[in-house]
Amino acid sequence: MEAVAGPVVYQKLVLWDPSLGSDEEEEEEEEETSELVAPYPWRPQDSLGSKVGGLPGAWARLVAALLLLAVGFSLAARQLYTSGDPTGSLGSAAPRPGGHSHHPGVYHHGAIISPAATCSHLGQELLVAGGNVVDAGVGAALCLAVVHPHATGLGAMFWGLFHNSTSGRSTALTSGPAQTLAPGLGLPSALPALRLLHTHFGRLPWPRLLLGPTTLAQEGFLVDTALAAALAARGTKGLCPLLCHTDGTPLRPGARATNPKLAGVLHTAALTAAPALAGDALLSLLLRDLGLQGPLSGPTPTLEPAVQLAVPQGILSTTPSPSAGPELLAMLEAALHSGGPSPDPCPPLPQAPVTPVGSVLATIDSSGSVLLLTSSLNSSFGSGHLSPSTGVLLSNLVAQPTTSAWACPLILHGSPDDAEADVLGLVASGTPAVAKVMTHALLSHLAGPQSQAQHQHQQGLTPSTSVCGQGTLLQVAVQAEHTHVSSVPSGCCTFQGF
């Protein structure tokens, strides 16, 4: 029987501000109820998950373990749900009570879009459970670290851009400068970066976000077409037995893969009390695997104000250097002042020795809060070095000034005084020309529907193409109090909402 969601409460984000005292009370928030549009076939008991963060020591560990066990029992039903389509499918907007319905990708309350159907469903479930866009985005990012090891993972570097509609402020997440763990191996920064973001802006308890990813790693996940294609192109050297059959051949779409060592790392991370400790246990295991001696300085993720540019249509926000954010804003400012057509998003570029490989996702709610996340292992499956103690693939990102030159998530929002202003978020990956792609997409958006269609026809940027022949561009927006999600190419990613 198909699962039916009952009434849920969706709460708006509350900004963490270091200038506020610890005794200041949160504003009373407006409550809304809705029904789930696309049911999610497995659902941990949120009443238990909401208490984990407040239980001390052994009780917290016990409850977290029980929650993981409960999720494990329900995983079989979830896998049956997705096994019929291992590639994943685009989300749909089913008719609401009374015949009210929307086109696919349009939702009333909140939505998420990611490259993996499993992770989009997980993010949607966190939204329905009362989480905010940060909870949904971080949970989906940890899920992608399990099911898409060719593009992201705990060994990846993360960048993010979060706009809080309550305060009107935009905050950038950076992993800090790329550091080398060993020659050709990057220092992992995903866990402390995502934990830091959640600590300041998330709502659900941290262990709740790791339930789904931990269970997928322990009990197994279905290989989708994206992972299978990456395996077929690269081969399985260094990746067995994790992603290959007993005869050494790569797993194909629909095959089941497990990563119990990674599940152990995620379980340990769920029990850490502070963001600074989130990556310590992982780092110590990696040092042991590599035969290295400590101490080694850990990653230094930061949260800082976004770089902004005021334009007639609102305020543009992006990530600071060393990302391509400042370059993006400079290009947009020049194009807007010139009044000319949007530039060619795919100019000829010199052949790069390595085409950056990464992953992107976006979450949004109807109040206008947005989280854009992008991550990278640098090349497909990173360094190809699989840590035997952790199940983590290390990146080959090293300490160079251009390692994050392609990362530039972008948000266009109104002034803090305009509570009903529309919001637009754009995030792309997989191309050295990403700043030009983003400039073209934003100018096309600002030009209006007719001009936008004309630009897309002239430049060849249509839903059937990829970004400069490769990569992904995600777009999320709030218009008329509804959330909208889409991607280029249109079939690359799965969106879900309610």
N, C-alpha and C positions, 0 to 999 in steps of 0.2 A: 504494500500500500504506500502511496506517495506521502511523504512527510508534509505536514501542514503547520505553518508557523502561526503562533498566536500573536496577540498584540504585543508590541515591543515599545520601549522608550528609547528615543534617540536624543542624546544630549549634546549640546554644542561644546566646542573646545573652550578651555580656560587657560589663558596664557600664563606661563611661568615667567615671572619678572624678578630678577635678582634684587631690584631696588625696593621691592615690597617687603614688608615685615612678615615674619612667620605667623603672626597672629591675625593678619588681615583675613576676613571672611570672604569666601567666594560669593559672587553674585548669584542670586537665585535664577535658575535657568528654566526656560520654557520647555515644556514637555510635549512631545508629539507621539502619536501612535500610528502604526502602519501594519501591513501584512507583508510577509516576505514574498517577493515576486517569483524568484527561482529558488525553490527549496534546496537546502544543503543537506545531503543524506546522512551526515553524522554530526552530532552536536554534543560536546562535553557539557556537563552540568555547570552552568555559569554561577549558580548559587554557591557552589563549592569554590570555583575558581576565584570569585570575588573576595574570598576570605583568606586565600593563601598568603597574600602580601602582608597580612596583619598577624599571622601566627608566628610565634618565636621558634627558632632552632629546630628541634626534632619534629615538632608538630608540623611545621612548614614542609619538611622533607617528606613526612608521612602522607600528608594531603596531596602534595605534588605527585608522589608515586602512585597513589590511588587514582588520581585524575588521569595519569598516563595509562594506567591499566584499563580504565573505563573507555578511554578513547581507542585503545587497541582492540577491544571487543567490537566496537562499532565500525572499525576500519573496513572490515569485509564488505559491509553494505555499501560503503562509499566507493570501494574499488569496483564493485559490480555496476555502480552508476556510471563510472568513467570508462570501464573496460570496453564498452561498445564503441567508443570513439577515443582511442588513445591519443589522437592529435589534439583533442579538446575542441570545443565549439564556441562560437560567439554567443554572448549572453543575449537573452531575449527579454522583452517587456511584455509579460502576459497581461491580459485584461484584468483590471481591478474590479472589485465589486461595483455593480451598477453599470458595467459596460465601459468604464473609463479606461483607456489604454494609451500607450505611446509607441513610437517607433523604437526599434532596438537601439540601445545605447542611451535612452532617455529615462530618467528615474526621478522619483519624488524627493527622496531624502539623501541618499549617498550612493557612491559608486566607486568601483576600482577596476583598473585595467592593467593586465600583466601578460607576459609571454606564455604562461602556463595556466591551463584551465584549473588544475588542482589548487594553485595558489590564489587565483582570482576568487574561487569559491571560499577558500579559507579567509581571505580578507573580507569578503561579504559577510561571512558568519561573525567575524569580530565586530563589524559595524552593527549588525542586528543585535548582538549581545550587549550593546550599549557602549561600545568602544568608539573612539573618534578616528579621524583620518590617520593620525600617527600610529595608533594601535593597528589599524588595518594594514597600513603600509609596511610597518616593521615586521608584522607577522607574515605578510606575503613575501617580504624580502628574505626572511629566514627560511620560508618554504622553498623559494627559488634556489637558495643555497644548497638544498637537498636534491631537488629534482632537475635542476639545470646546471650541473657542475662544469659544463663546457663554457658557460658564459659568466658565472658568478659563483660565490661560495664564501665560506668563512675566511678563505685566504685572499679574498678580493679587497679592493679599496672602494669605499662608498663616499658619494657626495649627495647632498640633498638640499632641497629648498622647501621651506614650510611657511605658508601664509596663514595667519590666524585672523579669522574674520571678526572675532570679538574685539581684538585690540587694533586691528588694521596693520599689524607689524609683520614683517617677513624676516625669517631667520635662516641662515645658511649653515649646513652641516658639512664639515670637511674632515677627512681622515688624517689631516696633517701631512707633512712632507713624506713622500715615499721613502721608505728605509729598506735596507738590505739585511735580510736575516742570514744569508750565506751567499756566495757568488751565484748570481742568476736566480736567486730566490727572494721574493719580496716578503716583508714583514706583514703578517696578517693584522688587519685593523677593523674588520667588519663587526665583531662582537662588541668591543668597547664603543665604537661609533654608534651603532644602533641602540645600544643600551643607554648611552648618553642622551640621544634624542628622545627615547621613551621616558627616561627619568624626568625630564623637564616638561614634556608636553603630552605624554600618554595618559590614559585614564584607567584602563584595565590593569590588573596585576601583571607584572613581568612574567611569572611562570605561565599564565594563561596564554600568552603569545607564543610560547615554545611548545605547547602541547601537540599541536598538529604537526609541525616540522619534526619533532622528536619521534612521534609515532610513525611518520612516513619513513624516516631513516631506519627505524628499528624493524617495523613490520613489512615494509616494502612499498615501492611506488612503481607505477607503470611508465615505462620509457615512452616519451612522445616523439613525434616526428622530428622536432628540432634537435633533441639530444641524439636520436638515432642517426640523423644526417651528419651531425658533427663527428660522431664516432666513425661512421663509414668513411668520411673524408680524411680523418686523422689516423685511424688505426688504433689499436688497443695497447700499444707498447707503454708500459708503466701504469696502465689502468686496470689490469687484471689483478684479482678476480672481481673487482668491484663492478665493472661495466662490460664483462665479456662472459661467454659460455665456457664450459670446461675445456673445450677444444681451442680456446683462444679467439674465436670469432666474436665480433661485436654484437651486443644486444640489438635486437630489432624493435620496431614500434610494437607496443603491447606487451613486451617482456617485462618481468618484474625484477627490480633491482633493490638491494638492501645495503645499508651502510651502518652497521651496529656500532662501530667505533665513533662515527659522527654523532649517532644518537646519544652515546655516553657523554660526549663533549657538550651537546645541547642540554642534556639533563643537568650536568654540573653547572652550566651557565644559568639555568633557571633558578638555582638555589643561591647564586651570588647576591650579596647584600648591597654592593656598591658598583657603580659603573666602572670605576678604576680597576676592579678585580675581575671584570667580565672576561678579559682575555688572558689573565695571568696563568690559569690552569692550562689553557691551550698552549701558551708560549713555552711553559716548562716542559710539556710533552714533546713539542717540536724540537726544542734544544736537545732533549735526550735522544730523539730519533736521529738527529744530525751529528750527535757526538760533540756538541758544542758546550762550552762552559759559560755560565752566567757570571756576573749579572749582565743583562742586555736591556738597554732602555726600551720600554714598551712603546706602542703607538700613542700618539697625542692628538686624538680627535678634538675638535673644537666646535662650539656654537657661537656664531657671531652675526651681527646685523648684515642683512643682504646688501649688495651693491645696488643702487637704485638710480633711475633716470626718470624725471618728470616729462611727460609728453601730453599733448592736448587731450588724448583719450584716457589718461589716468597715470598710473605709476608703474614703471617696469622694474622688476626685481630679478636678480640673478646671483650666482655664487661669485665670491671674490677670487682673485688670483691665488694659486697658479692655475685655476681653471680658465676656460675661454670666455667666462662671463664678461669681464671688462672689454674684451675685444668685441663681443657681441653687441654690447650697449653702444660702443663707438660706431659700429657699422649701422645700427638702427638709427642713431642720431643723425648720421650723415645722410642716410637714405630719406629720412623724414624731412630734413631741411631742404634737400634737393628737390623734392616733389616729383621725382622721376619714377619710372616703373621699378618694380622690385628686381633685384639683381638675379642673374642666373645662379640657381642654388648649387649647380654642379659644374663649376669651371674645371678645365683640365688641371690636374695636379701631378707633380712628379711621383713616380712609383715609390711608395713607402716600403721599407724592408718588412714591416709588420703592420697589418691592418688591425687597429684596435678592435677587440671583441669585448662586448659588454652586455649589460642587461638594464632595462629601464622598467619602471612601473609608476603609476599615478593613482592617487585617491582624492576624492573631493566630496564635500557635502553641500546641501542646498543653501547653507548659510554663507558659503563662499570660502570656507577653509580648504586649503589644498596642500598636499604633500607630494613632491616629485622626488624620486630616488633613482640614482644611476650608479652602477658599479661596474668594475672591470677586473679581469684577471690578466689583461693586456692582450694575450693571444688565446686561441682556442685551447681550453683545458689548462691555461696558464703555462707554467713551467713543465707540466706533465709529471711533476714529482708528487706522488701520493704518500702522505705521511702514514706509516703503518699503525701508529698508536692513536691517531685521531681521525683517520678517514678524510682528511682535508687535503685538497689540491692547492698547492702553493702557487701564487702568481709569479710571473717573471717581470713584474714592475720593479724597477730599481730607481735609485736616487738620481733622477734626471729632471731638469726643469720643465720638460715637455710631456711628462707622463700623464698629466690630466688635462692636456690642452683641449681635448674634445668635450670635456664635461661642462655644460652650460645650460642647466634647466632655467626656464624663463616663466615668470608670472606677470600678467597684466591685471591690475586691479584699480578700483577707484580710490578716491581719497577716504581717509578714516571717517570723515563726516557724512559720506554718502553710503548709508547702510544698505541701500537697494541696488548698488552698482553691480554690473556683471563682472565676472572674473574669468580669466582665461589662463590655462597652464599648458606649456609645451615642454617636452623633454625628448631628446633623441640620442641615439647611440650608433656606433658602428661605422662612422665615416670621419675622415680628417676635415671635411668641409662642413662640419655640423653647424658652425656659427652662421655660415651662409645659408644653410638649409633653414635654420630657425628664423633668420632675417626675412627670407622669402615667405615663410609660412605666416609670420606675424603681419607683414605688410599686406599679404593677400587677405588676411582676416580683417584688417582695418579698412581695406578698400571696399568692403561690402559684398553682398552675394553675387551681383552681376560681374563686377570687376574681378572678384575672387575666381569665379568660374573661367573668365577670360584668361587670367594669369595662369591658372592651372593648365588650360589648354595650350597656351603658348610655350610654357616651360616644361610641359610633360609631367608635372607633379600631380598625378591622379591617384585615386585610391588603389588602382591596379598595379602601381609601380612601387618600388622601394625607394629609400632615401639615397639618391645618387647611385642607384644600382645595388645598394646594400643597406643594411641597418634598418632602423625602426624609428618612426616619429609618432609619439603619443600626444593627443590633445584632450584636455578636459576643460569643461566650462560650466558656469552657472548662468542660465538665461531664464528670465521669468520664473524664478524660484524653482527651477528644475535643473538637475545635473545632467550633463551631456558628456559622453566619452566616445572617442573614435581613434583610429590609428591609420598610418600609412606605412606599409600596405594594409589594406582593410582586413585581410585574413590572418595577419601575423599574431594577433593577440586576442585574449578573451576578456570580455567585460561582464561584470555582474553588479547588481545594485538592488535597491528596494525603494 
